[in-house]
Amino acid sequence: MDLDCIYRPAKADPNPRLKGKIRDIGLGGMRLEVSSKNGGNSFYKTGEVFIVNTALPNGKELEMMAKVTSVGQNGAPGRLSMGMCFTNI
Protein backbone atom coordinates (compact mmCIF):
# COMPACT_ATOMS: atom_id res chain seq x y z
CA MET A 1 0.00 0.00 0.00
CA ASP A 2 1.18 3.52 -0.69
CA LEU A 3 -1.34 6.14 0.53
CA ASP A 4 -0.24 9.73 0.99
CA CYS A 5 -1.40 11.21 4.27
CA ILE A 6 -1.16 14.28 6.45
CA TYR A 7 -0.58 13.79 10.18
CA ARG A 8 0.01 15.75 13.37
CA PRO A 9 0.26 15.08 17.08
CA ALA A 10 -3.23 15.00 18.63
CA LYS A 11 -2.17 17.34 21.45
CA ALA A 12 -0.63 19.92 19.11
CA ASP A 13 -1.93 22.94 17.28
CA PRO A 14 -3.44 21.95 13.88
CA ASN A 15 -0.33 23.35 12.21
CA PRO A 16 2.13 22.18 11.07
CA ARG A 17 0.58 19.36 9.12
CA LEU A 18 3.24 16.82 8.22
CA LYS A 19 3.34 14.51 5.20
CA GLY A 20 3.70 10.74 5.49
CA LYS A 21 2.89 7.49 3.69
CA ILE A 22 0.59 4.75 4.92
CA ARG A 23 2.36 1.55 3.90
CA ASP A 24 -0.07 -0.94 5.46
CA ILE A 25 -3.58 -0.60 6.88
CA GLY A 26 -6.00 -3.05 8.47
CA LEU A 27 -8.98 -3.15 10.81
CA GLY A 28 -6.94 -2.54 13.96
CA GLY A 29 -4.14 -0.28 12.81
CA MET A 30 -1.59 0.80 10.25
CA ARG A 31 2.09 1.24 9.49
CA LEU A 32 3.00 4.85 8.79
CA GLU A 33 6.31 5.85 7.18
CA VAL A 34 7.53 9.33 8.11
CA SER A 35 10.63 11.50 7.82
CA SER A 36 12.75 11.49 10.97
CA LYS A 37 13.43 15.19 10.24
CA ASN A 38 9.79 16.00 11.16
CA GLY A 39 10.56 16.44 14.83
CA GLY A 40 13.36 13.97 15.49
CA ASN A 41 13.15 10.64 17.26
CA SER A 42 11.78 12.13 20.50
CA PHE A 43 8.70 13.31 18.57
CA TYR A 44 7.78 9.73 17.65
CA LYS A 45 7.44 7.77 20.90
CA THR A 46 5.43 4.72 21.85
CA GLY A 47 2.11 5.84 23.33
CA GLU A 48 1.92 9.15 21.44
CA VAL A 49 -1.37 9.77 19.61
CA PHE A 50 -1.53 11.28 16.14
CA ILE A 51 -4.38 12.49 13.93
CA VAL A 52 -3.98 11.12 10.41
CA ASN A 53 -5.93 12.27 7.34
CA THR A 54 -5.90 10.41 4.03
CA ALA A 55 -8.05 9.57 1.01
CA LEU A 56 -8.72 5.89 0.31
CA PRO A 57 -8.33 4.51 -3.24
CA ASN A 58 -12.12 4.83 -3.71
CA GLY A 59 -11.83 8.59 -3.01
CA LYS A 60 -13.41 8.47 0.47
CA GLU A 61 -11.64 10.83 2.87
CA LEU A 62 -10.73 9.39 6.23
CA GLU A 63 -9.61 10.99 9.50
CA MET A 64 -8.37 8.74 12.28
CA MET A 65 -6.61 8.93 15.60
CA ALA A 66 -3.92 6.33 16.16
CA LYS A 67 -1.54 5.53 19.01
CA VAL A 68 2.08 4.62 18.28
CA THR A 69 2.82 1.02 19.28
CA SER A 70 6.30 0.70 17.77
CA VAL A 71 8.91 2.86 16.07
CA GLY A 72 11.80 1.62 13.97
CA GLN A 73 14.09 2.38 11.08
CA ASN A 74 12.66 1.12 7.81
CA GLY A 75 15.99 0.81 6.01
CA ALA A 76 15.82 4.10 4.12
CA PRO A 77 18.04 6.85 5.51
CA GLY A 78 16.06 9.52 7.34
CA ARG A 79 12.84 7.47 7.39
CA LEU A 80 11.01 5.92 10.35
CA SER A 81 8.29 3.29 10.34
CA MET A 82 5.61 3.57 13.03
CA GLY A 83 3.25 0.76 13.94
CA MET A 84 -0.02 2.34 15.13
CA CYS A 85 -3.33 1.11 16.53
CA PHE A 86 -6.53 3.03 15.88
CA THR A 87 -8.15 4.80 18.83
CA ASN A 88 -10.86 6.58 16.82
CA ILE A 89 -11.96 6.61 13.16
Number of C-alpha atoms within 10 A of each C-alpha: 9 13 15 16 21 17 23 19 21 15 10 10 9 11 9 12 15 15 16 21 19 20 15 14 16 9 7 10 19 19 21 24 24 21 18 17 11 15 10 11 13 8 12 22 14 15 13 15 21 21 22 23 19 19 14 12 9 6 8 8 10 12 15 15 20 24 23 21 16 15 18 13 13 13 9 9 9 13 17 21 22 24 20 24 21 18 14 10 10
